[in-house]
Amino acid sequence: MAAHISRRLRHGAATTAVAAVAMAALTASQAPGFAGEHHKEKERDAASELTSPPAGDAISGDSSYYTDLPPLRSPKKSDLPRRSPSTNQPGGQGGGADSGIPATVLDAYQRAESSVARDRAQCHLPWELLAGIGRVESGQARGGAVDQDGTTLSPILGPVLDGNGFARITDTDGGAYDGDSTHDRAVGPMQFIPSTWATWGRDGNGDGERNPNNIYDAALAAANFLCSNNRDLAIKADLDRAILGYNQSTEYLNTVLSWFEYYKNGTHEVPDGTGTLPKGDGPGARNTGKRPGSGADERERPGRGQSNQRPGGHTPSTPPAETERPTAPSTPSTPPKPSKPRPNPDGPTTPPTTTPPTTPPTTPPTTPPTTPPPTTTPPKPQPAKVISHVGAREFTAVEGASFETSPQIKVADAKGKALSAVRVAFEIRGTTEAEFYGLTKKVTVFTRADGTAKAPKLIAGKKTGTFTIRATIVGQAEGAVDFTAKVQPRPEPTPTADALTRADEQPLTAKPEAAFTDPIVVRATHQGKAAANVPLTATMITSDKDATANDKGPYFKDAQDKPVRTLTGLKTDAKGQLTLPEIFTDGTKGTFLLRLTTTDGTTLDLTLTVD
């Protein structure tokens, strides 16, 4: 009975009281790495700043959140590796159903932790803190309802921030993120309001976009916010200040810290879309019009003595009976009779004491066949899932750049039917510095509804050469597809010139059916200095307003002595000079234009007179 009452209290009116008890236990335990002896002096200096929540707009706009607390019994500390294999058994190793985190959501938290560990080493951000905030803000993206790129399958929106029970924030994004052009709303799995997303938004999955509805982008943004102002989250005062900056409520602080401690004690990965949804109102559910911790009537706060709803409006069922303490079985008044021993076929032939049947069997025993049945070789088993290429099989990039596209595959069954939600691993093989976005050489993604899966953005690195990208189905030894990728040297930049001039000012004249006798020398300079190896094109143009090649008048000769009026492949020498090839004339008299052009558009027009 005691366990049953505790569970009811945890989901009922005693939410705040239990949160306070959990917080007291957390603070008293001084978990390893938090508020150690060498931090006590700093904590005492900062303690006075935390007597009340900080002033100013919170990162989530002080929107609604889920007030459920973790179970009283902490999960068993998991022995799983840091990125554990997925399991279809919520409540398996590493804790009960509440401790399971959807695979893509968990990956986003851990990638964000790795990112800030590189860029903000002094912060000591644990991914379990992001998981605690993600649980309270959106129920881990509504139980992992995200696609393979981490974007939520449908928008997760907080209540309208119109001042009715919540902060009043007029529109700052034109409705781009929250669909509301009058007021702002908290958006996405980490519940950023658009005005704070404009400051803290990050690209966490390398797709070139900052999308608050993407768990990779949102988790990295939240991690950077929590680590701002040179915070060290291993110090209790900095940890509290960071969480209160997310939502200015002491109740919110206690709730997040309770889940943070719960996840530190053990968690496990579950498939996307199978995470446990919180009870009570929260983002996407019908809000009560009152903000938790805002001084509203206790009965009107989410999760307090009212009908709770999951996001989407479904009322949760009563907590399952298996979560309550089982009662001891009652002692039977009469012991059960022992069963009679069965005859031992290898024992003596003496019949048992039971009465034999009065009628002997009439069916004679079957004569064993004299010829053994023919043996057949069983067919070779086919792989349950078949993986194949989609699109290009070869990719090229220059050193230090990103590949324009990434390898893509498709998974189907033996009959060719597309299979969704299949885990596929992409691995970079060979001596190369190339990596997937996130500085890793191996990633795991899920196939989409059409059976396809695409590797993350591929970064070339500085080492040139060819390497292989192999795609395999996780958990299946048979079947693999390879892609070839090549990193080429970065080409040398093309020399340019900002000015072209003639070496002399002598008029350029010739007679019909003859040639210009004086050589024509041109100089190219860049910022006043001689520009060597500058490519040039020479064209006999129709007029200064028409740059098409003329069909009469002066001309050059090609290698076969045929007339041409456009020459390419010309280049200045080490002194920045170019002597033009000999120019010939036909029988047409008049004034003509020769235009010289560099690759970056610098031009020089020369006047040629035939008389």
C-alpha angles and dihedrals in degrees: 000000000000093000091048093052092048092055093049091049090051092058096035140056094316093069095114094043093052090045089055091050091049090049092049090052091047094051094043093050093055092207114226111280095019126100095343124178093272090058099048096093092052090047092054090052092050098040094087090059092061101055086105134014115276119266124247136053114323119228091252095040089248087283125169119288140182112275097193113128126213120263116282090241109071117224118261110267105266121238090198120120119260092270101034124199115262120259133199091213110085106203094035126125112343100036144312130306092287091060095055115105121195112255099243093043091049090048090052092053093049093046090051090051090052092048096053090041087064098040101031105026092164092062098072092202112184116208089226088072090058088048091053092051092043091052093051096041102044111352090258093310091317094308095319098308092165136120125243091275091054098253116139114253089230131013118275107214131179123216121295107274095224098133094263100128091326137061118295110237119165119216116292103168104044088247092295095134106019101031091235118113093182105050135009126250130194109260137206138359093313094040104234118176110228095249092056092042088059087062103033104028114128138183102240101167100043098243093127094250136100105218120171088201090063115088093212092052094041095047092050091047091050091048092053091047093050090050095047124117090037091287120179105208090196084075113080094219092053091045092053092045092052093051093045088052087061094053122359098226130108089211089055090050092052093046094050092046091051092055091042091057091043093055092046089059091059143312140173139207121258128185117274113273095025100085120125112263118223123244122239134037120320142135109338095015128099105283123216097226091248129096118228109250093017097113094262122148109288091233091059098052117105111267095014117116095315137104106282123217134197118225105285095039103273117142111230120238125242113287109275116266093234090070091064124084108272117236121238114258115255119253111251115239093220121037113238117258114255114249119247116261115256118237115264108235090206095049132086121315093236107125117246121259093256118104110268119231114272095220117061118222113272097201112090118224116270115256110238114244115262095210117060115232115262115266119233128196109242114236117261108264114250120222112266090228128035121209123201141170123268118199124331122019097191127057132187134194137159121251115283094014135099125256111251093227136019133225115274131195140181129220122205138160124255090277093053098256112148115248121211130202093028114149111237125185122211113198130185112223130188138043101309141120092222116125140176117252106284094046097271134125096208129045135172123216137171126244118247127236090277091053095251127127129185129205118238121261112301120223115205102213124203100285113095123215142074128300140168133246112203123198120200137169110251111246095014119100095193123077132029136170126211131210126196121226128184130197112204128196114266108257119245113258115259112250113245137197130208095197138036122192139167118252090228139014100231114137114256108230136155140166125251116274090018140083141256104263102196116075116245113226122190128191126209122202136179118203088343096308128106111269112215126202094015110162114231137187122207119204132175096223129200095234142331088269096044115054095185117119115270118239096212140034127044119011145174126233126238126215090282092050091250119144116260127173098196125059124187132181095053115146137181119245129238090284092052093252132130126192109203121228117256116290121217132197133221125207094283116110125207144071120309137182129232113195123200116198133185124213091256093053105262109145141191124191119206122195116226120193123200114191 
